[in-house]
């Protein structure tokens, strides 16, 4: 009787441990997969293949398990919309706003949204983004410097 009890206890503990490990592995592999897809999209953007990056980023953005990558994904999606052969400023604007909802202190999204405002002829809004960048990242950050230069050149 004691042997049966110990066997049952040992077996149920092993099953519970295996189930817990399995969920962690699934979560880690999903996160790794998202990171790999994001890295591929980033390479496409760097190569100025914006139409291909848009296609990939739209697929990534549909996922419900983006976690802390959501702001990065939507920021890059907005950038791709803005820089593509047929720029879509409305979709870029929407993407940057989703990125900022996911992470209100995402410096890249503030910079790129500021650049979009400049393209739209809204210099005052771009300057608001610059002020936010000063608070979030400081005047020595690359994002601040780039947006400040873009405003000066507009």
VEXBA-457828 format. One record per residue: x, y, z of N, C-alpha, C in turn. Coordinates in Angstrom, 2 decimals, padded with zeros to 5 digits. Layout:
BEGIN
<<X,Y,Z>,<X,Y,Z>,<X,Y,Z>>
...
//
This chain:
BEGIN
<<000.82,-001.18,000.00>,<000.00,000.00,000.00>,<000.87,001.26,000.00>>
<<001.90,001.25,000.83>,<002.79,002.40,000.90>,<003.52,002.58,-000.44>>
<<003.91,001.46,-001.07>,<004.58,001.52,-002.37>,<003.68,002.18,-003.41>>
<<002.43,001.82,-003.43>,<001.48,002.41,-004.39>,<001.34,003.90,-004.14>>
<<001.23,004.28,-002.88>,<001.12,005.68,-002.52>,<002.36,006.46,-002.96>>
<<003.55,005.93,-002.67>,<004.79,006.61,-003.05>,<004.93,006.70,-004.57>>
<<004.57,005.61,-005.26>,<004.63,005.62,-006.72>,<003.70,006.70,-007.29>>
<<002.49,006.77,-006.77>,<001.51,007.76,-007.23>,<002.02,009.17,-006.95>>
<<002.55,009.40,-005.79>,<003.08,010.71,-005.43>,<004.25,011.08,-006.32>>
<<005.17,010.17,-006.53>,<006.33,010.42,-007.38>,<005.90,010.68,-008.82>>
<<005.00,009.87,-009.32>,<004.52,010.00,-010.70>,<003.81,011.34,-010.90>>
<<002.93,011.73,-009.99>,<002.19,012.99,-010.15>,<003.12,014.19,-010.05>>
<<004.14,014.13,-009.21>,<005.12,015.21,-009.10>,<005.91,015.34,-010.40>>
<<006.29,014.21,-010.99>,<007.03,014.23,-012.25>,<006.20,014.81,-013.38>>
<<004.93,014.43,-013.43>,<004.04,014.95,-014.47>,<003.87,016.45,-014.30>>
<<003.68,016.90,-013.06>,<003.52,018.33,-012.80>,<004.78,019.09,-013.21>>
<<005.93,018.58,-012.86>,<007.19,019.24,-013.21>,<007.37,019.29,-014.72>>
<<007.03,018.19,-015.39>,<007.17,018.16,-016.85>,<006.23,019.18,-017.49>>
<<005.02,019.28,-016.99>,<004.06,020.25,-017.54>,<004.55,021.66,-017.33>>
<<005.10,021.95,-016.18>,<005.61,023.29,-015.91>,<006.77,023.62,-016.83>>
<<007.68,022.70,-017.00>,<008.82,022.92,-017.89>,<008.36,023.12,-019.32>>
<<007.40,022.35,-019.73>,<006.89,022.44,-021.10>,<006.34,023.82,-021.39>>
<<005.57,024.40,-020.47>,<005.01,025.74,-020.68>,<006.11,026.78,-020.77>>
<<007.12,026.66,-019.91>,<008.23,027.61,-019.96>,<008.98,027.50,-021.28>>
<<009.18,026.26,-021.75>,<009.87,026.05,-023.01>,<009.07,026.64,-024.17>>
<<007.75,026.45,-024.15>,<006.89,026.98,-025.20>,<006.96,028.50,-025.22>>
<<006.91,029.10,-024.04>,<006.98,030.56,-023.94>,<008.33,031.06,-024.45>>
<<009.40,030.37,-024.06>,<010.73,030.77,-024.50>,<010.88,030.61,-026.00>>
<<010.36,029.51,-026.55>,<010.51,029.31,-027.99>,<009.67,030.31,-028.78>>
<<008.50,030.70,-028.28>,<007.69,031.71,-028.95>,<008.42,033.05,-028.93>>
<<009.00,033.37,-027.81>,<009.77,034.62,-027.68>,<010.97,034.61,-028.62>>
<<011.66,033.48,-028.69>,<012.80,033.34,-029.60>,<012.37,033.48,-031.05>>
<<011.22,032.88,-031.36>,<010.70,032.95,-032.73>,<010.37,034.40,-033.11>>
<<009.72,035.10,-032.20>,<009.40,036.52,-032.46>,<010.67,037.32,-032.67>>
<<011.67,037.09,-031.83>,<012.94,037.81,-031.96>,<013.60,037.53,-033.30>>
<<013.59,036.28,-033.73>,<014.20,035.92,-035.02>,<013.47,036.58,-036.18>>
<<012.14,036.58,-036.13>,<011.35,037.23,-037.18>,<011.59,038.73,-037.19>>
<<011.65,039.32,-036.01>,<011.93,040.76,-035.90>,<013.31,041.08,-036.46>>
<<014.30,040.27,-036.12>,<015.65,040.48,-036.63>,<015.69,040.42,-038.16>>
<<014.94,039.48,-038.72>,<014.86,039.36,-040.19>,<014.21,040.62,-040.78>>
<<013.13,041.09,-040.16>,<012.47,042.31,-040.63>,<013.42,043.51,-040.53>>
<<014.19,043.57,-039.46>,<015.15,044.65,-039.28>,<016.21,044.62,-040.39>>
<<016.67,043.43,-040.74>,<017.63,043.29,-041.84>,<017.04,043.79,-043.15>>
<<015.78,043.48,-043.39>,<015.10,043.95,-044.61>,<015.00,045.47,-044.62>>
<<014.69,046.06,-043.47>,<014.61,047.53,-043.37>,<015.98,048.13,-043.64>>
<<017.00,047.57,-043.02>,<018.37,048.07,-043.19>,<018.79,048.00,-044.65>>
<<018.30,046.97,-045.37>,<018.60,046.81,-046.80>,<017.64,047.63,-047.67>>
<<016.78,048.41,-047.02>,<015.79,049.26,-047.69>,<014.82,048.46,-048.56>>
<<014.50,047.26,-048.11>,<013.49,046.42,-048.76>,<012.20,046.56,-047.96>>
<<011.63,047.76,-048.03>,<010.51,048.09,-047.17>,<009.24,047.31,-047.49>>
<<009.00,047.01,-048.74>,<007.81,046.24,-049.08>,<007.87,044.84,-048.47>>
<<009.06,044.24,-048.48>,<009.23,042.92,-047.87>,<009.15,043.00,-046.35>>
<<009.73,044.05,-045.78>,<009.66,044.20,-044.32>,<008.22,044.42,-043.88>>
<<007.46,045.17,-044.67>,<006.04,045.39,-044.34>,<005.28,044.07,-044.29>>
<<005.51,043.24,-045.27>,<004.81,041.96,-045.34>,<005.11,041.12,-044.10>>
<<006.39,041.04,-043.72>,<006.78,040.25,-042.56>,<006.28,040.88,-041.27>>
<<006.42,042.19,-041.13>,<006.02,042.86,-039.89>,<004.50,042.81,-039.68>>
<<003.74,042.85,-040.76>,<002.27,042.72,-040.61>,<001.92,041.35,-040.04>>
<<002.63,040.33,-040.49>,<002.40,038.97,-039.96>,<002.78,038.90,-038.49>>
<<003.92,039.48,-038.15>,<004.37,039.46,-036.75>,<003.37,040.22,-035.88>>
<<002.90,041.36,-036.35>,<002.00,042.21,-035.56>,<000.67,041.53,-035.25>>
<<000.28,040.55,-036.04>,<-000.98,039.84,-035.80>,<-000.90,038.89,-034.61>>
<<000.30,038.61,-034.16>,<000.48,037.67,-033.05>,<-000.02,038.27,-031.75>>
<<-000.53,037.41,-030.89>,<-001.01,037.85,-029.59>,<000.04,037.70,-028.49>>
<<001.20,037.16,-028.84>,<002.23,036.88,-027.84>,<003.49,037.72,-028.02>>
<<003.31,038.98,-028.44>,<004.47,039.83,-028.69>,<005.16,040.27,-027.39>>
<<004.42,040.35,-026.32>,<005.01,040.73,-025.03>,<005.73,042.06,-025.12>>
<<006.96,042.09,-024.60>,<007.71,043.35,-024.58>,<008.29,043.72,-025.95>>
<<008.06,042.90,-026.95>,<008.52,043.21,-028.32>,<007.48,044.04,-029.09>>
<<006.29,044.21,-028.54>,<005.21,044.87,-029.26>,<005.61,046.28,-029.71>>
<<006.19,047.06,-028.82>,<006.57,048.43,-029.18>,<007.61,048.44,-030.30>>
<<008.59,047.54,-030.22>,<009.62,047.47,-031.26>,<009.04,047.06,-032.61>>
<<008.15,046.08,-032.58>,<007.54,045.59,-033.82>,<006.73,046.70,-034.48>>
<<005.89,047.38,-033.71>,<005.05,048.43,-034.29>,<005.86,049.67,-034.68>>
<<006.94,049.94,-033.98>,<007.81,051.05,-034.36>,<008.45,050.78,-035.72>>
<<008.95,049.56,-035.91>,<009.56,049.18,-037.18>,<008.51,049.10,-038.28>>
<<007.32,048.69,-037.94>,<006.22,048.66,-038.91>,<005.90,050.08,-039.38>>
<<005.81,051.01,-038.44>,<005.57,052.41,-038.80>,<006.66,052.97,-039.68>>
<<007.90,052.66,-039.35>,<009.04,053.11,-040.15>,<008.93,052.57,-041.57>>
<<008.57,051.29,-041.69>,<008.44,050.66,-043.01>,<007.31,051.29,-043.82>>
<<006.19,051.57,-043.17>,<005.09,052.26,-043.86>,<005.55,053.64,-044.36>>
<<006.31,054.33,-043.55>,<006.74,055.69,-043.88>,<007.78,055.71,-044.99>>
<<008.63,054.69,-045.05>,<009.74,054.67,-046.00>,<009.49,053.83,-047.25>>
<<008.36,053.14,-047.32>,<008.10,052.25,-048.45>,<007.98,053.03,-049.77>>
<<007.95,052.30,-050.87>,<007.83,052.92,-052.19>,<006.55,053.72,-052.32>>
<<005.49,053.26,-051.66>,<004.21,053.98,-051.61>,<003.91,054.28,-050.14>>
<<004.51,055.34,-049.61>,<004.36,055.62,-048.17>,<002.89,055.76,-047.77>>
<<002.58,055.19,-046.62>,<001.24,055.30,-046.05>,<001.38,055.95,-044.67>>
<<001.25,057.26,-044.66>,<001.47,058.01,-043.43>,<000.41,057.71,-042.38>>
<<-000.82,057.42,-042.80>,<-001.87,057.09,-041.83>,<-001.53,055.80,-041.08>>
<<-001.09,054.80,-041.81>,<-000.74,053.53,-041.18>,<000.54,053.68,-040.35>>
<<001.46,054.50,-040.82>,<002.67,054.76,-040.03>,<002.29,055.42,-038.71>>
<<001.43,056.43,-038.79>,<000.97,057.15,-037.60>,<000.30,056.19,-036.62>>
<<-000.57,055.34,-037.14>,<-001.27,054.36,-036.31>,<-000.27,053.40,-035.65>>
<<000.71,052.95,-036.41>,<001.71,052.02,-035.88>,<002.54,052.65,-034.77>>
<<002.97,053.90,-034.98>,<003.75,054.58,-033.94>,<002.92,054.76,-032.67>>
<<001.64,055.06,-032.83>,<000.79,055.22,-031.65>,<000.60,053.90,-030.90>>
<<000.48,052.81,-031.62>,<000.39,051.50,-030.96>,<001.69,051.20,-030.22>>
<<002.81,051.53,-030.85>,<004.11,051.33,-030.19>,<004.18,052.13,-028.89>>
<<003.69,053.38,-028.94>,<003.75,054.22,-027.75>,<002.73,053.81,-026.69>>
<<001.62,053.20,-027.10>,<000.69,052.64,-026.12>,<001.34,051.47,-025.40>>
<<002.08,050.66,-026.15>,<002.76,049.50,-025.57>,<003.91,049.93,-024.66>>
<<004.61,050.99,-025.05>,<005.73,051.50,-024.26>,<005.81,053.02,-024.44>>
<<005.20,053.78,-023.54>,<005.17,055.24,-023.66>,<006.55,055.91,-023.68>>
<<007.58,055.17,-023.29>,<008.93,055.73,-023.26>,<009.82,055.17,-024.37>>
<<009.21,054.67,-025.43>,<009.98,054.11,-026.55>,<010.59,055.27,-027.34>>
<<011.87,055.47,-027.18>,<012.55,056.61,-027.79>,<012.47,056.58,-029.31>>
<<012.64,055.41,-029.90>,<012.59,055.30,-031.36>,<011.24,055.71,-031.91>>
<<010.16,055.32,-031.26>,<008.82,055.69,-031.72>,<008.61,057.20,-031.63>>
<<009.11,057.81,-030.58>,<009.00,059.28,-030.46>,<009.78,059.97,-031.57>>
<<010.98,059.48,-031.84>,<011.79,060.08,-032.91>,<011.08,059.95,-034.25>>
<<010.67,058.74,-034.60>,<010.06,058.51,-035.90>,<008.71,059.20,-036.04>>
<<007.95,059.28,-034.97>,<006.69,060.01,-035.02>,<006.97,061.50,-035.25>>
<<008.01,062.01,-034.62>,<008.42,063.40,-034.86>,<008.79,063.63,-036.31>>
<<009.52,062.69,-036.90>,<009.89,062.80,-038.32>,<008.66,062.74,-039.22>>
<<007.70,061.90,-038.84>,<006.46,061.83,-039.60>,<005.70,063.15,-039.51>>
<<005.65,063.72,-038.33>,<005.00,065.04,-038.19>,<005.64,066.07,-039.11>>
<<006.95,066.03,-039.24>,<007.63,066.96,-040.14>,<007.19,066.74,-041.59>>
<<007.10,065.48,-041.99>,<006.65,065.16,-043.35>,<005.23,065.68,-043.59>>
<<004.43,065.69,-042.53>,<003.05,066.13,-042.63>,<002.91,067.65,-042.47>>
<<004.04,068.33,-042.30>,<004.01,069.78,-042.14>,<003.60,070.24,-040.76>>
<<003.76,069.39,-039.76>,<003.36,069.72,-038.38>,<004.60,069.86,-037.50>>
<<005.32,070.95,-037.74>,<006.59,071.17,-037.03>,<006.39,071.28,-035.52>>
<<005.33,071.93,-035.09>,<005.07,072.09,-033.65>,<004.90,070.73,-032.97>>
<<004.23,069.79,-033.64>,<004.05,068.45,-033.08>,<005.40,067.71,-033.02>>
<<006.24,067.94,-034.04>,<007.57,067.33,-034.04>,<008.38,067.87,-032.86>>
<<008.24,069.14,-032.59>,<008.95,069.74,-031.45>,<008.44,069.18,-030.11>>
<<007.15,068.82,-030.07>,<006.62,068.16,-028.86>,<007.29,066.81,-028.67>>
<<007.49,066.09,-029.75>,<008.16,064.79,-029.67>,<009.61,064.98,-029.21>>
<<010.24,066.05,-029.68>,<011.61,066.35,-029.27>,<011.67,066.62,-027.77>>
<<010.70,067.38,-027.26>,<010.66,067.66,-025.83>,<010.45,066.37,-025.03>>
<<009.62,065.48,-025.53>,<009.41,064.19,-024.85>,<010.70,063.37,-024.87>>
<<011.39,063.41,-026.01>,<012.66,062.67,-026.09>,<013.68,063.21,-025.10>>
<<013.70,064.52,-024.93>,<014.63,065.11,-023.96>,<014.38,064.54,-022.58>>
<<013.10,064.43,-022.21>,<012.73,063.89,-020.91>,<013.02,062.40,-020.80>>
<<012.69,061.66,-021.84>,<012.81,060.20,-021.81>,<014.26,059.73,-021.95>>
<<014.96,060.27,-022.95>,<016.27,059.73,-023.30>,<017.42,060.71,-023.10>>
<<017.11,061.98,-022.96>,<018.16,062.98,-022.77>,<018.66,063.56,-024.08>>
<<019.33,064.70,-023.98>,<019.78,065.41,-025.19>,<020.99,064.77,-025.85>>
<<021.62,063.82,-025.17>,<022.77,063.15,-025.77>,<022.38,061.86,-026.50>>
<<021.09,061.51,-026.46>,<020.66,060.27,-027.14>,<020.65,060.47,-028.65>>
<<020.88,059.38,-029.36>,<020.86,059.43,-030.83>,<019.49,059.88,-031.35>>
<<018.42,059.38,-030.73>,<017.07,059.73,-031.18>,<016.82,061.23,-031.06>>
<<017.24,061.80,-029.94>,<017.08,063.25,-029.74>,<017.87,064.03,-030.79>>
<<019.12,063.64,-030.96>,<019.99,064.35,-031.91>,<019.45,064.28,-033.34>>
<<018.99,063.11,-033.74>,<018.47,062.94,-035.10>,<017.21,063.76,-035.33>>
<<016.30,063.75,-034.37>,<015.07,064.52,-034.53>,<015.36,066.01,-034.49>>
<<016.26,066.44,-033.63>,<016.62,067.85,-033.55>,<017.20,068.32,-034.88>>
<<018.06,067.49,-035.48>,<018.65,067.82,-036.78>,<017.58,067.88,-037.86>>
<<016.66,066.93,-037.85>,<015.58,066.90,-038.85>,<014.71,068.15,-038.72>>
<<014.43,068.57,-037.50>,<013.63,069.79,-037.28>,<014.38,071.01,-037.78>>
<<015.67,071.07,-037.48>,<016.49,072.21,-037.91>,<016.55,072.29,-039.44>>
<<016.54,071.15,-040.09>,<016.63,071.12,-041.56>,<015.28,071.24,-042.26>>
<<014.21,071.33,-041.48>,<012.88,071.39,-042.13>,<012.46,072.82,-042.47>>
//
